[in-house]
Amino acid sequence: MNKPAIIIQMEGGIIQQILTTLPEGEQPEIVVVDYDTDGANEEETTQVFGKTAFVFEPYVEMISEEDAEEVGNAVQV
């Protein structure tokens, strides 16, 4: 790919992991805002843009350029 990549993994609509080629010191701050709060306790949520949401910083893992290229090649335009 030869450029930074951020890959978001999802399972059932839930972000499981974020993968990037950026080294730890160069990674942007990533925050997930999830508006699917069915069944949540009030203390687990907050207000974002006037809507109730879960807000958290996801786990971010650095991967190789080769792995990022493999995922990039799987994208069909």
TITORGU-766412 format. One record per residue: residue in one letter; z, y, x of N, C-alpha, C, O in turn. Coordinates in pm, 1 decimal. Last residue first. Layout:
BEGIN
R, residuo, n_z, n_y, n_x, ca_z, ca_y, ca_x, c_z, c_y, c_x, o_z, o_y, o_x
R, A, Z, Y, X, Z, Y, X, Z, Y, X, Z, Y, X
...
end
This chain:
BEGIN
R, residuo, n_z, n_y, n_x, ca_z, ca_y, ca_x, c_z, c_y, c_x, o_z, o_y, o_x
R, V, -604.5, -261.1, -1388.7, -633.5, -130.4, -1448.4, -745.9, -142.8, -1548.4, -785.2, -43.5, -1609.6
R, Q, -342.5, -468.6, -1319.8, -482.1, -465.1, -1364.5, -506.5, -334.8, -1437.0, -438.3, -302.0, -1534.1
R, V, -141.1, -549.4, -1055.9, -164.3, -451.4, -1161.1, -313.1, -447.8, -1194.2, -397.5, -426.4, -1107.2
R, A, -129.7, -705.2, -836.3, -120.5, -774.2, -965.6, -146.9, -679.1, -1082.5, -172.0, -723.3, -1194.7
R, N, -123.3, -536.3, -624.2, -248.0, -606.4, -649.2, -247.1, -678.7, -783.9, -352.9, -709.6, -838.7
R, G, 147.2, -462.8, -632.6, 44.1, -364.1, -662.5, -89.4, -428.2, -694.5, -161.7, -380.6, -782.0
R, V, 265.4, -700.1, -545.0, 290.0, -653.5, -681.0, 183.3, -554.3, -722.9, 133.7, -560.0, -835.5
R, E, 162.0, -703.2, -282.9, 139.6, -817.2, -372.0, 159.4, -776.1, -518.1, 79.9, -812.8, -604.6
R, E, 264.0, -463.6, -181.0, 118.8, -477.1, -199.2, 86.0, -591.9, -294.3, -5.4, -581.3, -376.1
R, A, 532.5, -528.3, -164.4, 490.4, -420.7, -254.5, 341.1, -429.7, -282.5, 297.0, -406.1, -395.0
R, D, 520.2, -726.2, 33.7, 567.7, -760.8, -100.1, 523.6, -655.3, -201.8, 482.2, -689.2, -312.7
R, E, 426.8, -568.1, 248.0, 348.6, -683.1, 201.7, 390.0, -723.0, 59.7, 304.6, -750.5, -24.6
R, E, 630.4, -386.2, 290.6, 500.9, -335.6, 245.4, 417.3, -449.1, 187.0, 345.6, -429.9, 88.8
R, S, 944.4, -527.0, 171.0, 839.9, -504.9, 270.6, 713.8, -446.6, 207.5, 693.1, -456.5, 86.5
R, I, 1212.1, -349.8, 2.4, 1123.9, -464.8, 22.9, 1015.8, -427.8, 123.9, 998.6, -310.7, 157.6
R, M, 1542.9, -259.3, -82.1, 1425.2, -231.0, -0.2, 1346.0, -359.6, 18.6, 1402.8, -465.1, 46.7
R, E, 1680.4, -219.4, -404.3, 1661.2, -305.9, -288.5, 1534.3, -267.0, -214.2, 1430.2, -244.2, -275.9
R, V, 1929.0, -82.0, -602.7, 1795.8, -59.7, -545.2, 1786.6, -141.0, -416.7, 1874.2, -132.6, -330.6
R, Y, 2097.8, -100.2, -906.8, 2088.8, -154.9, -771.9, 1946.0, -135.0, -722.9, 1851.3, -167.8, -794.4
R, P, 2117.8, 210.8, -1094.4, 2083.5, 70.1, -1075.0, 2091.4, 29.6, -928.3, 2091.6, 113.8, -838.5
R, E, 2358.3, 403.3, -1239.8, 2273.7, 397.4, -1121.0, 2245.1, 250.5, -1094.2, 2338.2, 172.7, -1073.3
R, F, 2355.0, 477.6, -1595.5, 2406.1, 410.5, -1475.1, 2306.9, 421.7, -1360.5, 2188.0, 446.1, -1380.9
R, V, 2440.7, 528.1, -1926.9, 2384.1, 591.0, -1808.2, 2444.0, 522.4, -1686.9, 2565.9, 509.6, -1674.9
R, F, 2367.8, 470.3, -2263.5, 2431.9, 416.3, -2144.0, 2365.1, 487.0, -2027.2, 2243.3, 504.4, -2028.4
R, A, 2380.8, 730.7, -2518.5, 2312.7, 646.4, -2420.2, 2410.8, 584.0, -2322.0, 2520.4, 635.2, -2299.4
R, T, 2302.1, 937.7, -2794.9, 2399.4, 847.8, -2732.4, 2326.1, 751.1, -2639.9, 2222.5, 695.9, -2676.6
R, K, 2146.7, 1258.1, -2753.2, 2143.2, 1121.0, -2803.1, 2247.2, 1037.6, -2727.9, 2276.3, 1064.1, -2611.3
R, G, 2131.9, 1507.8, -2637.8, 2175.5, 1500.1, -2775.9, 2173.0, 1360.7, -2836.3, 2194.5, 1344.9, -2956.5
R, F, 2066.3, 1453.7, -2373.6, 1968.3, 1522.2, -2458.7, 2000.7, 1505.3, -2607.1, 1911.5, 1490.7, -2690.7
R, V, 2314.2, 1223.0, -2386.1, 2205.6, 1270.9, -2300.4, 2098.4, 1328.6, -2392.5, 2046.3, 1258.7, -2479.4
R, Q, 2650.5, 1131.7, -2400.4, 2541.6, 1203.0, -2466.5, 2441.2, 1252.4, -2362.2, 2478.5, 1315.3, -2263.2
R, T, 2758.5, 792.6, -2334.7, 2769.2, 936.8, -2319.4, 2652.1, 1000.6, -2394.0, 2564.7, 930.2, -2444.8
R, T, 2953.7, 484.6, -2350.4, 2835.0, 567.4, -2366.7, 2865.3, 714.0, -2343.2, 2981.0, 754.8, -2333.2
R, E, 3185.6, 346.1, -2346.5, 3079.7, 298.9, -2257.0, 2956.6, 388.4, -2258.3, 2865.7, 370.7, -2177.2
R, E, 3346.9, 442.1, -2546.9, 3381.9, 479.9, -2409.2, 3277.9, 433.1, -2306.3, 3281.9, 476.2, -2191.1
R, E, 3241.3, 320.4, -2777.4, 3219.8, 463.1, -2755.1, 3247.4, 504.8, -2610.6, 3179.5, 592.7, -2557.5
R, N, 3081.7, 8.2, -2713.8, 3202.4, 84.5, -2743.1, 3176.3, 230.0, -2707.0, 3098.2, 259.1, -2616.4
R, A, 2775.9, -118.3, -2854.4, 2853.2, -58.9, -2744.7, 2979.6, 7.6, -2796.9, 2983.6, 56.9, -2909.6
R, G, 2608.4, -209.4, -3052.7, 2719.8, -294.2, -3014.4, 2807.7, -237.8, -2903.6, 2904.1, -302.5, -2862.7
R, D, 2331.6, -36.3, -2931.7, 2384.6, -120.4, -3039.9, 2495.0, -210.9, -2987.0, 2476.2, -281.0, -2887.5
R, T, 2203.3, 135.1, -2760.0, 2349.5, 124.9, -2749.0, 2411.3, 42.7, -2861.1, 2532.0, 51.1, -2883.5
R, D, 1942.9, 224.9, -2603.0, 1974.3, 108.2, -2686.3, 2123.5, 79.6, -2671.2, 2164.6, 8.1, -2579.9
R, Y, 1892.3, 418.5, -2417.4, 1931.5, 463.0, -2550.9, 1959.3, 347.3, -2646.4, 1996.2, 371.2, -2761.4
R, D, 1968.6, 454.1, -2092.4, 1932.4, 351.0, -2189.9, 1984.9, 392.6, -2326.9, 2105.7, 400.8, -2349.0
R, V, 1875.4, 579.6, -1797.6, 1930.4, 624.7, -1925.2, 1878.3, 528.1, -2030.7, 1757.9, 521.1, -2055.3
R, V, 1933.1, 538.9, -1460.6, 1876.4, 478.0, -1579.9, 1951.5, 532.8, -1700.6, 2074.5, 532.2, -1704.9
R, V, 1849.0, 712.8, -1170.6, 1946.1, 697.4, -1277.8, 1873.3, 638.3, -1396.8, 1763.5, 682.4, -1430.6
R, I, 1814.3, 747.8, -830.6, 1757.3, 687.8, -950.3, 1869.8, 665.5, -1050.3, 1972.8, 606.4, -1017.7
R, E, 1734.7, 955.4, -569.4, 1841.7, 916.7, -660.2, 1776.3, 865.1, -787.5, 1691.4, 932.9, -845.5
R, P, 1500.8, 806.2, -335.2, 1543.9, 910.5, -429.7, 1663.5, 862.6, -510.2, 1690.1, 742.6, -517.9
R, Q, 1554.0, 700.9, 1.6, 1533.9, 665.5, -138.5, 1578.5, 779.8, -228.7, 1680.8, 843.3, -203.3
R, E, 1605.1, 734.1, 266.0, 1494.8, 812.5, 209.9, 1471.9, 784.6, 61.7, 1379.0, 839.6, 2.6
R, G, 1799.3, 557.6, 352.7, 1824.4, 701.1, 367.2, 1718.8, 790.1, 303.8, 1740.9, 910.3, 289.2
R, E, 1670.6, 302.8, 303.9, 1788.6, 347.0, 230.3, 1812.6, 497.2, 238.1, 1844.1, 558.4, 136.0
R, P, 1308.7, 332.0, 295.4, 1436.2, 293.9, 358.7, 1553.6, 359.2, 286.7, 1536.8, 459.1, 216.8
R, L, 1085.6, 236.2, 38.3, 1154.4, 345.3, 106.0, 1284.0, 296.0, 169.5, 1361.4, 225.4, 104.8
R, T, 982.2, 45.0, -115.3, 951.5, 33.7, 27.5, 1021.4, 144.0, 106.7, 1016.3, 144.4, 229.7
R, T, 1188.8, -97.0, -374.3, 1116.6, 13.3, -312.5, 1087.8, -17.4, -166.5, 1158.7, -94.9, -102.3
R, L, 1294.7, -211.6, -693.8, 1251.5, -244.3, -558.6, 1171.5, -127.3, -503.3, 1094.6, -64.8, -576.3
R, I, 1553.8, -253.5, -915.9, 1449.8, -162.0, -870.6, 1422.6, -193.7, -724.4, 1514.1, -201.6, -642.5
R, Q, 1641.4, -474.5, -1183.2, 1646.5, -438.7, -1042.5, 1534.6, -339.5, -1013.2, 1431.0, -342.0, -1079.6
R, Q, 1646.3, -490.5, -1461.0, 1729.2, -581.2, -1384.0, 1746.9, -534.4, -1239.8, 1853.5, -551.9, -1180.8
R, I, 1633.3, -320.4, -1756.2, 1600.8, -309.1, -1614.7, 1699.0, -394.8, -1536.3, 1820.2, -374.5, -1544.1
R, I, 1540.1, -487.3, -2046.7, 1653.6, -439.4, -1967.5, 1612.7, -434.8, -1820.4, 1563.3, -533.7, -1766.3
R, G, 1340.7, -610.7, -2184.1, 1358.1, -467.8, -2204.6, 1473.8, -408.4, -2127.5, 1502.7, -289.7, -2141.9
R, G, 1347.0, -869.5, -2086.7, 1389.0, -844.1, -2224.0, 1414.5, -697.2, -2251.2, 1500.5, -662.8, -2332.4
R, E, 1366.2, -740.3, -1779.5, 1376.0, -869.4, -1847.7, 1428.6, -842.1, -1987.6, 1541.8, -796.7, -2004.4
R, M, 1202.5, -569.6, -1511.4, 1264.1, -571.7, -1643.4, 1268.5, -713.8, -1697.1, 1184.0, -796.8, -1663.5
R, Q, 1193.5, -377.1, -1217.0, 1188.5, -509.6, -1277.3, 1262.1, -506.6, -1410.2, 1370.3, -448.8, -1421.1
R, I, 1000.0, -131.5, -1074.0, 1111.6, -154.0, -1165.5, 1093.7, -290.0, -1230.0, 990.3, -316.4, -1291.4
R, I, 929.8, -12.9, -759.8, 892.6, -114.9, -857.5, 1015.0, -143.7, -942.6, 1121.5, -176.5, -890.1
R, I, 796.8, 233.4, -568.6, 916.3, 198.1, -644.3, 870.1, 104.0, -753.7, 781.0, 137.7, -831.7
R, A, 665.2, 294.5, -247.1, 650.1, 234.9, -379.3, 786.6, 211.7, -439.9, 881.0, 174.5, -370.3
R, P, 501.7, 502.2, -10.6, 624.2, 454.7, -74.5, 596.5, 400.3, -213.2, 514.1, 454.0, -287.1
R, K, 203.5, 354.7, 126.7, 273.4, 469.8, 71.7, 399.6, 418.3, 5.3, 404.9, 301.2, -32.3
R, N, 67.5, 121.3, 197.6, 73.8, 232.6, 292.2, 127.9, 362.2, 233.4, 100.1, 469.7, 286.6
R, M, 0.0, -119.5, 82.5, 0.0, 0.0, 0.0, 0.0, 125.6, 86.7, -62.2, 225.5, 50.8
end
